[in-house]
Amino acid sequence: MTYPLVAPLAALMAGIAVAQYATFTFLETLISITLLAGLAVLARCVGLLRVGGAACLAGFALAGAQLASVPHRPNPLLISSIIELEQANLDDPVRLRGYIRIPTEPIDLADQFVLEAESVFEDTAARGGVRVTVRRKEGDSPLRLEYGQRIEFPCRLRRPRNFGNPGSFDRAGYLEKQGIHLLAAVRPGTPIHDLGDGGGTAWEAAMWKVRRAAKRRLDTLLSGEGEKPSRPPSASEGILKAMLLGGRSLLNRETTTEFQRVGTYHALVISGLHVGVVAAVLLFALRLAAVPPLPRNAVALLAVIFYALLAGAGLPVVRASWMFALLLVTVLVYHRRRAFNAVAGAAFCFLLYEPDLLFDAGFQMSFLAVGLIAGIAMPVLEMTVEPYRRALIDIWNHYCPVNDSVTGGNRLF
């Protein structure tokens, strides 16, 4: 079978979609899958392979339905749940304590960072991300808080809200996927108490150090000086940093609006395009260096993973990294590129982990676009252009006019 993962993916997607209209209990699903497994084994023994394949696909559909039917159980220590349980008045300031999960970024006359909560109110334990916006006065220096730094400060909390317009952007859902459950506002001049380091994990701290070093190096290259420039960054510098490292805090409103107007705003978002460029350049360089296929693919995969972590490990980058990793696996297994199978495998893994992604617009656009290229465009090119491309390989070694000193003319080898 050329694409063995496409049919299981379709069955899994069908089960997830059906689960939106019917609820499946674990016992019902277990009994059904057990009977289908027995039917598949029996069909395999008697030689009815199509019946066995249909039973396996039905099992994948039931598995998808069961995954989508599992109720979401929120963490009781989630800060949004605690605020709701305490019936706190969000107009009153509260004391928040935690560690920096995403360091500060200057935005106009404010600094923004993501805090991983440890406690709220006085000593009530809490968990979950809070996006904090610290206002500052004209002339105040930007706030500098690094990953893992533990702080405590008073603030006002509020829940993310969406606009009531039909079809508008689901901002609350977008923030929740990033682990951000509440928003916090801090007035100018509010004291922020430093409690020292100790939050987070060691590998994330190392990655943020590498990211900070890359930003400093980029500042040095852009300024042409040995130190970080004191002048405000230009629009081109903000665009370059957004395209390379994913930071869009230096983009002004005019630049963002212009990119949105011409439909190229996706170029500023680290996604599969950037991962593909990194992988293609590295694979091409390693191939010119005569590196064998196995170490060449391994080095490219490690580079893609490192770049995804360096760019913040956003969902588009993670999706592209998974696709690239599975593409390399298909090359090793089939000894040729099976892009459509790699796309199906990546989508299958993501839906197993989070079935609700099937209804996410970003997930649909990413996999539908790449799937159309891999499933339609590439086969068409293989049937039309690929034979000519193969015929032109090493053409100069097969068709080369050489001067014949005996006959005095030219002959072809």
C-alpha positions as CSV (number, residue, x, y, z in Angstrom):
1,M,0.0,0.0,0.0
2,T,1.5,3.3,-1.0
3,Y,-0.2,5.5,1.6
4,P,-1.1,3.2,4.6
5,L,-1.9,6.0,7.0
6,V,-4.5,7.9,4.9
7,A,-7.4,5.5,5.5
8,P,-6.9,5.2,9.3
9,L,-6.7,9.0,9.4
10,A,-10.0,9.4,7.5
11,A,-11.7,6.8,9.9
12,L,-10.4,8.6,13.0
13,M,-11.6,12.0,11.7
14,A,-15.1,10.5,10.9
15,G,-15.3,9.1,14.5
16,I,-14.3,12.5,16.0
17,A,-17.0,14.2,13.8
18,V,-19.7,11.7,14.8
19,A,-18.9,12.2,18.5
20,Q,-20.2,15.8,18.2
21,Y,-23.7,14.4,17.8
22,A,-23.6,11.2,19.8
23,T,-21.9,10.3,23.1
24,F,-19.9,7.0,23.4
25,T,-19.1,5.5,26.8
26,F,-15.8,3.7,27.4
27,L,-17.5,0.4,28.0
28,E,-19.5,0.5,24.7
29,T,-16.4,1.5,22.8
30,L,-14.3,-1.2,24.4
31,I,-16.8,-4.0,23.6
32,S,-17.2,-2.8,20.0
33,I,-13.5,-2.5,19.4
34,T,-12.9,-6.0,20.9
35,L,-15.6,-7.5,18.6
36,L,-14.1,-5.7,15.6
37,A,-10.6,-6.9,16.5
38,G,-11.9,-10.5,16.6
39,L,-13.6,-10.0,13.2
40,A,-10.4,-8.7,11.7
41,V,-8.4,-11.6,12.9
42,L,-11.0,-14.1,11.7
43,A,-11.2,-12.4,8.3
44,R,-7.4,-12.5,8.0
45,C,-7.3,-16.2,8.8
46,V,-9.9,-17.1,6.1
47,G,-8.4,-14.7,3.5
48,L,-11.1,-12.0,3.5
49,L,-8.6,-9.1,3.6
50,R,-11.1,-6.5,2.6
51,V,-13.5,-7.5,5.4
52,G,-10.6,-7.4,7.9
53,G,-9.5,-3.9,6.6
54,A,-13.0,-2.6,7.0
55,A,-13.2,-3.9,10.6
56,C,-9.9,-2.2,11.4
57,L,-11.1,1.1,10.0
58,A,-14.3,0.8,12.0
59,G,-12.2,0.3,15.1
60,F,-10.2,3.5,14.3
61,A,-13.5,5.4,13.9
62,L,-14.8,4.1,17.3
63,A,-11.4,5.1,18.9
64,G,-11.8,8.6,17.5
65,A,-15.3,8.8,18.8
66,Q,-14.2,7.7,22.2
67,L,-11.3,10.2,22.4
68,A,-13.7,13.0,21.4
69,S,-16.2,11.9,24.0
70,V,-13.9,12.0,27.0
71,P,-15.1,14.9,29.2
72,H,-12.6,17.7,29.9
73,R,-11.8,17.8,33.6
74,P,-10.2,21.2,34.5
75,N,-7.5,21.3,37.1
76,P,-9.0,22.4,40.4
77,L,-5.9,24.5,41.1
78,L,-6.3,26.4,37.8
79,I,-6.3,30.1,38.6
80,S,-9.5,30.8,36.6
81,S,-11.3,28.0,38.6
82,I,-10.1,29.5,41.9
83,I,-11.3,32.9,40.9
84,E,-14.7,31.5,40.0
85,L,-14.8,29.4,43.2
86,E,-13.9,32.3,45.5
87,Q,-16.5,34.5,43.6
88,A,-13.9,37.2,43.7
89,N,-14.7,40.7,42.5
90,L,-12.3,41.2,39.6
91,D,-12.6,45.0,40.1
92,D,-10.6,44.7,43.3
93,P,-6.8,44.3,43.2
94,V,-5.3,40.9,44.1
95,R,-1.8,39.8,45.0
96,L,-0.3,37.4,42.4
97,R,2.8,35.3,42.8
98,G,4.6,33.1,40.3
99,Y,7.5,32.8,37.9
100,I,8.1,34.2,34.4
101,R,7.2,31.8,31.7
102,I,7.7,34.2,28.8
103,P,10.0,37.1,29.4
104,T,9.0,40.7,29.0
105,E,8.5,42.3,25.6
106,P,8.0,46.1,25.2
107,I,4.7,47.1,23.6
108,D,4.1,50.9,23.1
109,L,4.1,52.3,26.6
110,A,3.8,49.0,28.4
111,D,5.6,45.7,29.0
112,Q,4.0,42.4,28.5
113,F,5.0,38.9,29.9
114,V,3.4,35.6,30.8
115,L,3.4,34.6,34.4
116,E,3.0,31.0,35.5
117,A,0.9,31.4,38.7
118,E,2.0,29.8,42.0
119,S,-0.5,31.6,44.4
120,V,-3.2,34.2,44.3
121,F,-4.8,36.4,47.0
122,E,-2.6,35.8,50.1
123,D,-1.5,32.1,50.1
124,T,-4.0,30.3,47.9
125,A,-2.2,27.9,45.7
126,A,-2.9,28.4,42.0
127,R,-1.7,27.1,38.6
128,G,-2.0,28.4,35.1
129,G,-0.7,31.1,32.9
130,V,-1.6,34.8,33.2
131,R,-0.7,37.4,30.6
132,V,0.4,40.5,32.5
133,T,0.5,44.0,31.0
134,V,2.5,46.5,33.0
135,R,1.9,50.1,32.1
136,R,4.7,52.7,32.3
137,K,4.9,56.4,32.1
138,E,6.5,58.4,29.4
139,G,10.3,58.3,29.8
140,D,10.3,55.2,32.0
141,S,12.8,52.5,31.1
142,P,11.3,49.1,29.9
143,L,10.9,46.4,32.4
144,R,13.3,43.4,32.2
145,L,12.2,40.1,33.6
146,E,13.8,36.9,32.5
147,Y,12.5,33.3,32.4
148,G,12.3,31.5,35.7
149,Q,12.4,34.7,37.8
150,R,9.9,34.6,40.6
151,I,8.0,37.8,41.4
152,E,5.0,39.0,43.4
153,F,2.9,42.1,42.7
154,P,-0.7,43.5,43.1
155,C,-2.8,43.6,39.9
156,R,-6.3,43.5,38.6
157,L,-7.4,40.3,36.9
158,R,-9.9,39.8,34.1
159,R,-11.1,36.9,31.9
160,P,-10.4,36.9,28.1
161,R,-13.5,37.8,26.2
162,N,-14.5,37.5,22.5
163,F,-16.3,39.9,20.4
164,G,-20.0,39.0,19.9
165,N,-19.8,39.2,16.1
166,P,-20.6,35.9,14.4
167,G,-17.4,34.4,12.9
168,S,-15.1,36.7,14.8
169,F,-11.7,35.5,16.1
170,D,-11.9,33.2,19.1
171,R,-9.4,35.1,21.3
172,A,-10.2,33.3,24.5
173,G,-9.8,29.9,22.9
174,Y,-6.5,31.0,21.3
175,L,-5.1,32.1,24.6
176,E,-6.3,29.0,26.4
177,K,-4.4,26.8,23.8
178,Q,-1.3,28.8,24.8
179,G,-2.0,28.0,28.5
180,I,-3.1,31.6,29.3
181,H,-6.3,31.6,31.3
182,L,-6.5,35.1,32.7
183,L,-5.3,38.6,31.9
184,A,-3.7,41.0,34.4
185,A,-3.2,44.8,34.3
186,V,-0.6,46.6,36.5
187,R,-0.7,50.4,36.9
188,P,2.4,52.5,36.4
189,G,4.7,52.7,39.4
190,T,3.3,49.5,41.0
191,P,6.1,47.7,43.0
192,I,7.0,44.3,41.6
193,H,8.9,42.3,44.3
194,D,11.7,40.1,43.0
195,L,11.7,36.7,44.9
196,G,14.8,35.3,43.1
197,D,15.2,32.6,40.5
198,G,14.0,29.0,40.8
199,G,11.0,28.7,38.6
200,G,10.5,26.7,35.4
201,T,12.7,23.9,34.0
202,A,16.4,23.9,33.2
203,W,16.1,23.1,29.5
204,E,13.5,25.9,28.9
205,A,15.9,28.3,30.7
206,A,18.7,27.2,28.5
207,M,16.6,27.7,25.4
208,W,15.6,31.2,26.4
209,K,19.3,32.0,27.0
210,V,20.1,30.8,23.4
211,R,17.1,32.9,22.1
212,R,18.3,35.9,24.0
213,A,21.9,35.4,22.6
214,A,20.5,35.1,19.1
215,K,18.6,38.4,19.5
216,R,21.7,40.2,20.7
217,R,23.7,38.8,17.8
218,L,21.0,40.0,15.4
219,D,21.0,43.4,17.0
220,T,24.8,43.6,16.5
221,L,24.5,42.6,12.8
222,L,21.7,45.0,12.1
223,S,23.4,48.0,13.9
224,G,26.9,47.3,12.6
225,E,28.3,48.0,16.0
226,G,29.7,45.9,18.8
227,E,27.0,46.8,21.2
228,K,23.2,46.8,21.2
229,P,22.0,50.0,19.5
230,S,20.4,52.6,21.7
231,R,18.3,54.0,18.8
232,P,14.7,52.7,18.4
233,P,14.5,49.8,16.0
234,S,13.4,50.5,12.4
235,A,10.5,48.8,10.6
236,S,12.9,46.5,8.6
237,E,14.6,45.4,11.8
238,G,11.3,44.5,13.4
239,I,10.3,42.6,10.2
240,L,13.5,40.6,10.2
241,K,13.3,39.7,13.8
242,A,9.7,38.5,13.4
243,M,10.6,36.4,10.4
244,L,13.7,34.8,12.0
245,L,12.8,34.5,15.7
246,G,9.0,34.9,15.8
247,G,9.0,38.1,18.0
248,R,6.4,40.5,16.7
249,S,6.6,43.0,19.5
250,L,8.8,45.4,17.4
251,L,6.3,45.6,14.6
252,N,4.3,48.8,14.6
253,R,0.6,49.0,13.7
254,E,1.3,50.5,10.2
255,T,3.6,47.6,9.2
256,T,1.2,45.0,10.5
257,T,-1.7,46.6,8.6
258,E,0.3,46.7,5.4
259,F,1.1,43.0,5.6
260,Q,-2.5,42.2,6.3
261,R,-3.8,44.3,3.5
262,V,-1.7,42.5,0.8
263,G,-2.3,39.1,2.4
264,T,1.3,38.3,3.4
265,Y,1.0,38.5,7.2
266,H,1.6,34.8,7.4
267,A,5.3,35.5,6.4
268,L,5.8,37.1,9.8
269,V,4.6,34.1,11.6
270,I,7.1,31.3,12.1
271,S,5.4,28.3,10.4
272,G,6.1,25.5,8.0
273,L,7.5,27.9,5.4
274,H,10.4,28.8,7.7
275,V,10.9,25.2,8.8
276,G,11.0,24.1,5.2
277,V,13.6,26.7,4.2
278,V,15.9,25.7,7.1
279,A,15.6,22.0,6.3
280,A,16.0,22.5,2.6
281,V,19.1,24.7,2.9
282,L,20.7,22.3,5.4
283,L,20.0,19.2,3.4
284,F,21.3,20.8,0.3
285,A,24.5,21.8,2.0
286,L,25.0,18.4,3.6
287,R,24.4,16.7,0.2
288,L,27.0,18.9,-1.4
289,A,29.4,17.8,1.4
290,A,28.8,14.2,0.4
291,V,27.3,13.3,3.8
292,P,25.5,9.9,3.8
293,P,21.7,10.0,3.8
294,L,21.1,8.7,7.4
295,P,23.4,11.2,9.2
296,R,22.3,13.9,6.8
297,N,18.6,13.4,7.7
298,A,19.4,13.1,11.4
299,V,21.3,16.4,11.4
300,A,18.5,18.1,9.5
301,L,15.9,16.8,12.0
302,L,17.8,17.9,15.0
303,A,18.3,21.4,13.4
304,V,14.5,21.6,12.7
305,I,13.7,20.7,16.3
306,F,16.2,23.2,17.6
307,Y,14.8,25.9,15.4
308,A,11.2,25.1,16.5
309,L,12.2,25.5,20.1
310,L,14.2,28.6,19.4
311,A,11.2,30.2,17.7
312,G,9.0,29.6,20.7
313,A,7.5,26.1,19.8
314,G,4.3,27.6,18.5
315,L,1.6,25.2,17.1
316,P,2.4,25.9,13.4
317,V,6.1,25.2,13.9
318,V,5.4,22.0,15.9
319,R,3.1,20.8,13.1
320,A,5.7,21.5,10.5
321,S,8.4,19.8,12.5
322,W,6.2,16.7,12.9
323,M,5.5,16.6,9.2
324,F,9.2,16.9,8.4
325,A,10.2,14.1,10.9
326,L,7.6,11.7,9.5
327,L,8.8,12.6,5.9
328,L,12.3,11.6,6.9
329,V,10.9,8.3,8.3
330,T,9.1,7.6,5.1
331,V,12.3,8.2,3.1
332,L,14.1,5.6,5.3
333,V,11.2,3.1,5.0
334,Y,10.2,3.5,1.4
335,H,13.6,4.8,0.1
336,R,11.7,7.6,-1.5
337,R,9.7,10.6,-0.4
338,R,6.1,9.9,0.6
339,A,4.9,13.4,1.5
340,F,1.2,12.5,1.5
341,N,1.8,9.7,4.0
342,A,3.9,12.0,6.2
343,V,1.1,14.6,6.3
344,A,-1.4,11.9,7.2
345,G,0.8,10.5,9.9
346,A,1.4,13.9,11.5
347,A,-2.4,14.7,11.4
348,F,-3.1,11.3,12.9
349,C,-0.7,11.9,15.9
350,F,-2.1,15.4,16.5
351,L,-5.7,14.2,16.5
352,L,-4.8,11.3,18.9
353,Y,-3.3,13.8,21.3
354,E,-6.1,16.5,20.9
355,P,-9.2,15.5,18.9
356,D,-10.6,19.0,19.1
357,L,-7.9,20.1,16.7
358,L,-10.1,18.7,13.9
359,F,-12.3,21.8,14.2
360,D,-9.5,24.3,14.5
361,A,-9.2,26.6,11.5
362,G,-5.4,26.7,11.6
363,F,-5.2,22.9,11.7
364,Q,-7.6,22.6,8.8
365,M,-5.8,25.2,6.7
366,S,-2.3,23.7,7.4
367,F,-3.1,20.1,6.7
368,L,-5.5,20.8,3.8
369,A,-3.0,23.0,2.0
370,V,-0.1,20.6,2.4
371,G,-2.3,17.6,1.8
372,L,-3.5,19.0,-1.6
373,I,0.1,19.7,-2.6
374,A,1.3,16.2,-1.5
375,G,-1.8,14.3,-2.7
376,I,-2.6,16.1,-6.0
377,A,0.1,18.4,-7.2
378,M,3.1,16.1,-6.6
379,P,1.5,13.0,-8.3
380,V,0.6,15.2,-11.3
381,L,4.1,16.4,-11.5
382,E,5.4,12.9,-11.2
383,M,3.3,11.8,-14.2
384,T,4.1,14.9,-16.4
385,V,7.4,16.6,-15.5
386,E,9.3,13.9,-13.6
387,P,10.1,11.6,-16.6
388,Y,11.7,14.6,-18.4
389,R,13.6,15.6,-15.3
390,R,15.0,12.1,-15.0
391,A,15.9,12.0,-18.6
392,L,17.9,15.2,-18.3
393,I,20.0,13.9,-15.4
394,D,23.6,13.6,-16.4
395,I,22.8,14.6,-19.9
396,W,26.3,15.9,-20.6
397,N,27.8,12.5,-19.9
398,H,25.5,10.9,-22.5
399,Y,25.3,13.6,-25.2
400,C,28.5,15.4,-25.6
401,P,30.0,16.5,-28.9
402,V,33.7,15.6,-29.1
403,N,36.1,16.6,-31.9
404,D,37.2,13.5,-33.9
405,S,40.8,14.1,-35.1
406,V,40.6,11.1,-37.5
407,T,37.4,12.0,-39.4
408,G,37.9,15.7,-38.9
409,G,34.3,16.1,-37.7
410,N,32.3,15.8,-34.5
411,R,30.8,12.6,-33.2
412,L,28.4,12.0,-30.2
413,F,29.1,9.8,-27.2
